[in-house]
């Protein structure tokens, strides 16, 4: 989890200063790292999350100058998500950068999945990405361009066990990226997938990283060390900024060489 003591991405992107950014799932973990990184660039940041306490605390910690706008929102409720995006637009102006970060990697066994639980997992891990992109596309067209960043996962690439619906949704993000990149490209809207490896957020450390996990990580990664939220944020800044103006329809994997 990124916190106030974590290093910030060192690169500066002048094109992000004053640009309106919307981040889903921004209160904790990777999302918190994204909020902090874009705020540090001078962007006007709106973010949503179910964790009201953490979201409000993060927005307050980054204020009062250019304080981010936090909105309590369940991204599985499409109308609530649209309303949150509209609120950010009303406060900061047309949205030029969308980061579809919200997700839930709850473990589940094949035999335990019901039609209802499948729909819930698909809604939080994939469906909202489509409807958020739909909601900001006109802003980006009118502004002459923009950047949509869908969040994937290496979990399906490495054939992880114990969460097949999550992995299917994260693999689907790649297809959505490539489809939208073609449909929106002539309007100068870039669409890419940011694919994190095993990021050492507070949630991962609490729930899934066991003592024996470190040996697995060391064996799988080409690079030493651990992937942190700020490593993901560094790639997100590049993909959002004009420096990546000719990059679209691609996967950008930040996993220390695991895949």
N, C-alpha and C positions, 0 to 999 in steps of 0.2 A: 504494500500500500504506500502510495506517495504521501508524505506529510511535510510539515513546514521545515523539517531538517533535511529532506531529500534534495539532491542537487537538481537544479533546473536545466533543461536543455540549453546549451551554450550558443547555438546559432541564432542569429537575428534575421527576421524576415520582414522587411519594411512593408511589403504588400499586405500583411495581416493587420497592421495597425488600423484601427477603426472599422475593421471588417466584422460583420455580424455572423456569429457562429452559433449553431445549435448542437448540443451534445446530449444524447440520451444516456441514462444510467450514469450520471456524472457525479454523484455524491461521494462514492468510495472507490477504492481499487484503481483500475486502469482509468475509469471515468474521472476520478478526482485528479489523477495525473494530467489528463487532457485539459480539464478546466484550468488548473494552475498554469499549464504551459501556454495555453492560448491567451489567458489573462496577462501573463508576463510579456507577451508580444504586443500588448495594447489592443487586442481584439475586444469587441463587445460580445460578451459570452452569455448565452442563455442555456440553462441545462435543467433537465428534469430527472426525477428519481422517486421511488417509493419511500426511501429513507428520509423522512422530513427533517428529523433532528440533524442528521449529518449534512444534508443539503443546505439547510439554513445556516449551520455553523460554518460551512465552507464559504458560502457567499459573504457572510459577515467578516470572516477572516481576511478576505481579499478586498474588502472595502476600506474606507468609504469612496476612494477615488476609483471610478470605473468599476463599481461593484457589479459582479455578475448577477443575473436574474435567475433565481431558483424557483422552479415550479414543481409542486407535488403532482405526480402523474404516474398512472399505471399505463405503460406503453401498450399493453394488450387491449386497452380501450381505445379504439381508433379515433373516436370523436374527442376523447380527452387529449390524445396526442395532438390532433389537429388544433385543438384549442390552445395547448401549450405553445405550439409553433406560432400560432397567430399572436399570442401574447408577447413573445419575443420580438416578432416583427413589429408590433405596435410600439414597443419600448425602444428598440434599437434600429429599426429599419429593415429593408429586405435582407433575407438570409442568403449569404454567399457561400457558406461552408456548412455542410451537414456531416456529423459523425454519428453513425448508427452503431453505438457501442453497447446498448443495453442487452443483457443476456443473463441466463441462469443455467449453470452447468450441474444442476442437481442430478445425482446418480440415479439410475433406474435400470431394472432388469427387463429384458424382452417380454417375459411372461407376465409381468406386472402392469404393463402399459394398457390402459383402456382408451377407447375412442375419445373420452373427455380429457384424460390426462395428456394424450397426444396433442389434442388441439391447444391445450394450455401451453405446452412446451413449444409448439410451433409458433404460437402467438408471441411469446416473449423472446424467442431466439431468431425468428425470421420475419414473420408477417409485418411487424412494425417497420422493418427496414424499407419495405416496398411503399407503405403508406406515408412514411416520413419523406421519402424521395418525391412521391407524388405531390406532397404538400408544399415543397420548396422549389419545385421545378420552374414554376412561373416566375418566382422572384429572380432566379438565376438567368432565365431567358431575358427578362426585362433589363437586368444589369449587364448583359453581354457575356455572361459566363459564370462559372462557379465550380465547386468541388464537392462531390459526394463520396464519402469514405464509409464503405460497409466493413463491418468487422467479422472476420472469419475465425478460424482456429486450426492449429496443426493437428488437433485430436483425430480428425478423420484421416489425415494424411499418414499418421503413424499407426493407424488402426488401433486406437485406444479401446479399452474394454469398459463396459458398465454404464454407458450412456448413449445408446444408439440414436435416439430421437434428436438429442442435442447435436450429435455429429452430423446427422443428415441435414439438419437446418443450417449448420455452419458450412457444409459443402454447398448447399443451395445458394448461399451468399455469393459464391463465385459465379454461378450462372446468372444471378440477378445483376451483378456488376457488369458482366459482358453484354447482357441484353440492353441495359440502360446506357452503357457507353455508346452503343451503336445508335440507339434512339435519340439520345440527347447531344451527341457529339457535334453535330452541325450547328448547334446553338452555343458551342464553346463551353459545354458543361462536361467536366471530366468526372469519371466514375472509376474508382479503384477499390480493391479489397486490401485491408491491412490485416495481416494474419499473425497474431501473437503466438509465441511458444508458451512454455509453462512460466507464467509471470508470478513472481513471489509477492502477491498481494496478501493483505491480512486474511481474507477469506480462504485463499489457497493454503496458507500456512496453518490456519485453524482447522480446516476440514479435510484436506487431501494430502498435504505434504507430510509424510511420515519419516521417521529416522532413516528408514531404508530407501526412501525416495531420492536422497542425495546421491547415492551410488548410481542409481538409474540415470539421473540427470548428468552426472559427470561422464558416464559412459556414452550417453546419447549425443550430447552437445559436442561440437567441434571446438568451441571456445570455452575457456574456464569461466568461473563466475556464475552469476544468476541473472536472468532477464528480469528487469524491474519495470515498474509503470513508466518511469521517465524515458526508458528506451523506446517504448511504444509511442509515447508522446513526441519524441524527436522525429520519428518517421511520419507521424500524423501532421506535424507542422510543415514538413517538406511537401507532403501531398496536398495540403490546403493552400500553400503559398503559390504565387505566380512562378516560382523557380521550377515547378514541375508542370509547366504549361503544356508540354507535349507528352505527358504521361497519362494514359487512360486505358481501361480494360485490362489492367494487370493486377497480379497478386504481389504484395510487398510483405515478405515474410521476415519477422524479427524473432528468431528462435535460437540464436547462437549456433546455427548450423545443424540443428537436430534432424530436419527433414532433408 
